[in-house]
Amino acid sequence: MAVNPPLVSIIMAVKDTAPYLHDCINSIINQTYQNWELIAVNDHSTDATPEILAAFAKADPRIRVFHSDIPKLIPTLQRGYREVKGTLINRMDSDDKMPDYKIQVLVDEWHKHGKGHVIAGGTEHFVDEGEVGDGFLRYERWLNEVARTSTHYQQIYKECVIPSHCWLLHKEDLDAVGAFDPIIYPEDYDLCFRMYRHGLKIIGIDYILHHWRDRSNRISRTWDEYKDNRYFDLKMRFFYEIDRDYSRPLVLWGAGRNGKDMAKILQSYKDTFHWVSNNQKQIGKDIYGVRMQSFKDIPSIKNSQILIVVSSPDGKKEIQALLDTWGKKPISDYWFFA
């Protein structure tokens, strides 16, 4: 630990989370690492949120409260980011809780690596009543395995590899990737891709760093921007910007709903591709003007880049086993998109 511990700026957009705010902010106050500031930005709340924030700010000068000029999450984050004084940046969600060691663990790990690195850990869902949804639990298990194995960029096209609240990096690095500037949702996934594009190295750590509240009215369930949670348009924009090598043949593997939607996107980029399937009934047929091939043809398509959009867990395992047999390498050769 450094002799002069850096100031950590925690940015938190807040909208109508009065029932959860006391637990949330107290979990920040109770951090073992105490050199932090909380930048809480009220996004046009209609409940007791502003009064609760004001009371906390009055009691603790490390808590500063602002009000967003423009409604919605990203403008609110932008408003908060303009106010930070710290050199290390973290983000918090106003209905969640931090384990008391969170900031200490993040800062200690960051000091081992320094600028150019993002420290990322795991998360754990909870509910006040009932049980956490199966989908969130599957996502949680996957996120924690990604953090444990530091395979963020290998798996970045599957789903958002770092939750919005589970990272720490230097302000200069966040500035370099555009911070909260793009008005693109989901904003956390877009940020992960910008880190990837800029070449920041993600250091995964095997710690649960965040307690993530599962509730029926969270924005991931209610906002139009999150309804189609495959985010194919976002993924493909970055794929063509970062990873597509036009000197290599492209293969699309999968012809279910996801595969058909992906084929349309590839055609919108005016790209040509081999389309392969495991379904014998599809092989030899033309779909969207592309002749379907067997997946067994892949080894004969030399030096290919493969996009895999098979959603079945068993299907993914079988495909991974085949890719391993064929000597394919992740990042340069293939990506799972579902």
ABEGO torsion letter per residue (X at the ends): XBABBBBBBBBBBBBGAAAAAAAAAAAAAABABABBBBBBBBBGBABAAAAAAAAAAAABAABBBBBBABBEAAAAAAAAAAABABABBBBBBAABBBBAAAAAAAAAAAAAAEBGBBBBBBBBBBBABEBBBAAAAAAAAAAAAAAAAGAAAAAAAABBABBAAABBBBAAAAAAAGEAABBBOBAAAAAAAAAAAAGBBBBBBBBBABBBBBBAABAAAABAAAABAAGAAAAAAAAAAAABBAABBBBBBEABAAAAAAAAAAAAAGBBBBBBBABAAABGBBBGGBBBBBAAAAAABBGBBBBBABABAAAAAAAAAAAAAAGBBBGAABBBAX
